[in-house]
Amino acid sequence: MNKNQVQISKLVFTHNWEDPLSDALALKIKPNDTLVTITSGGCNVLGFLLQDPKIIYAIDINLAQTYLLQLKIAAIKALSFEEFIAFSGLKTHPNRQLLFNKLKQELSPETALFWQKQNKIIANGFIMNGKYEQFVKFAGKFLKLLQGKKRVNALFNIKTQEEQIKFFDEVWNTKRFKLIFKVLFNKHILAKRGLVADYFHFDDGSTSFAESFYRRSKKAFRNLPIKGNYFLTLYLLGKYMNKEEVPDYLKEENFSLIKSRVNRIKTFTSDAQSWIDTMPNNSINCFALSNICELMSEEDTKRLFTAVNRTALPNARVIFRNLIIPREVPEELKNHIVKDKELSKFIYDNDRSFVYGKVAAYNIFKDVT
Ligand SMILES: C[S@@+](CC[C@H](N)C(=O)[O-])C[C@H]1O[C@@H](n2cnc3c(N)ncnc32)[C@H](O)[C@@H]1O
């Protein structure tokens, strides 16, 4: 593993904070495709199965994230839909430990041991229970306190786009709303999450983190439809609005198809570079790289994209994001890994997860050798 990379073994995410609709638009997954994706919370990996790929390689540098996806896979395999959503935390259950006992035989001994020690997460359900989700729930409570319950409820009752803009401009966009960004999204807090403060600059003309995140959130509160944006409800309420506005893998209509395909997911604990280096030339159709390049140097980013280019099949697709640090495909590869500017703009403008500074789609052009 590269010595500059962040290494963590605690469970950071139990949810994906990347909008799967953006991934779908960028990756255009076709039946029989081979995918490589960063595991993270595992929600999007499971959702990709609906597009009928041949195989999904789910890679994460953090062993705990691999264990999480393995837990979700085991639960899908061993439980009925009703049991699965109860185990996840989407539905109440008097004793989730009983459900864990039922799925345990699907786990490797190490994975089972890891989860046996995580009594609290098992008891509460895994949804919204990683370190990052704890922060999100805290931020949501703080915002609710500042904005007031009535205002938060009113936001979720908005019916039209016109009403939404008016509500944001006249009711929501208070000094207190801006304050939350100053308190929670400042250099010190973000640096604690492993981001190196000296890197930061703002493509959107902002002069601080607080301002940049304020602008990003404004897009979600003012311009994107509130209905169906489960990221917004997670940030504000710490939970989904209902059982319908949830990631695809938690929906009843998708459950049996996902169950029948779940063995197509192969999990690996590795940094993406080392894992991709093991793959043959021309072997991968889709790469979902999350925002991992931000945690690497520019030089390592160049190495990664060189490996992506080598292993990509002709017409492969890539999606990657930046939260704060502006990473890009290196200059010398830009003729091969080509940004679809129009699509990237559309994806960015409509990205329900709204926190990213960049969400971009690329096509890989190459001759087969
Ligand atoms: C990059 S993080 C970002 C999550 C979310 N997009 C955010 O901004 O908060 C997603 C996952 O990538 C993993 N990760 C980070 N660097 C990696 C690397 N070089 N190779 C593989 N996984 C990596 C982390 O362990 C984490 O589970």
The ligand as a Tripos MOL2 file, in Angstrom:
@<TRIPOS>MOLECULE
LIG
   27    29     1     0     0
SMALL
NO_CHARGES

@<TRIPOS>ATOM
      1 C1        -13.0970    7.7510   -0.8000 C.3       1 LIG1
      2 S1        -14.2540    7.3820    0.4730 S.3       1 LIG1
      3 C2        -15.3910    8.6360    0.1450 C.3       1 LIG1
      4 C3        -16.7510    8.5020    0.6450 C.3       1 LIG1
      5 C4        -17.6160    9.6340    0.2930 C.3       1 LIG1
      6 N1        -17.6100    9.8000   -1.1320 N.3       1 LIG1
      7 C5        -17.1880   10.9170    0.9640 C.2       1 LIG1
      8 O1        -16.7920   11.8370    0.2810 O.co2     1 LIG1
      9 O2        -17.3210   11.0350    2.1720 O.co2     1 LIG1
     10 C6        -15.0390    5.9020   -0.0410 C.3       1 LIG1
     11 C7        -14.3090    4.6570    0.2950 C.3       1 LIG1
     12 O3        -13.0830    4.6500   -0.4030 O.3       1 LIG1
     13 C8        -12.1540    3.8870    0.3380 C.3       1 LIG1
     14 N2        -10.8370    4.2350   -0.1830 N.ar      1 LIG1
     15 C9        -10.1260    5.3610   -0.0070 C.ar      1 LIG1
     16 N3         -8.9940    5.3410   -0.7260 N.ar      1 LIG1
     17 C10        -8.9700    4.1540   -1.3850 C.ar      1 LIG1
     18 C11        -8.0710    3.5380   -2.2970 C.ar      1 LIG1
     19 N4         -6.9840    4.1430   -2.6990 N.pl3     1 LIG1
     20 N5         -8.3700    2.3150   -2.7580 N.ar      1 LIG1
     21 C12        -9.4920    1.6770   -2.3720 C.ar      1 LIG1
     22 N6        -10.3910    2.2220   -1.5150 N.ar      1 LIG1
     23 C13       -10.1480    3.4430   -1.0310 C.ar      1 LIG1
     24 C14       -12.4660    4.2850    1.7630 C.3       1 LIG1
     25 O4        -12.0100    3.2900    2.6660 O.3       1 LIG1
     26 C15       -13.9730    4.4220    1.7470 C.3       1 LIG1
     27 O5        -14.6270    3.2720    2.1980 O.3       1 LIG1
@<TRIPOS>BOND
     1     1     2 1
     2     2     3 1
     3     2    10 1
     4     3     4 1
     5     4     5 1
     6     5     6 1
     7     5     7 1
     8     7     8 2
     9     7     9 1
    10    10    11 1
    11    11    12 1
    12    11    26 1
    13    12    13 1
    14    13    14 1
    15    13    24 1
    16    14    15 ar
    17    14    23 ar
    18    15    16 ar
    19    16    17 ar
    20    17    18 ar
    21    17    23 ar
    22    18    19 1
    23    18    20 ar
    24    20    21 ar
    25    21    22 ar
    26    22    23 ar
    27    24    25 1
    28    24    26 1
    29    26    27 1
@<TRIPOS>SUBSTRUCTURE
     1 LIG1         1 GROUP 0 **** ****
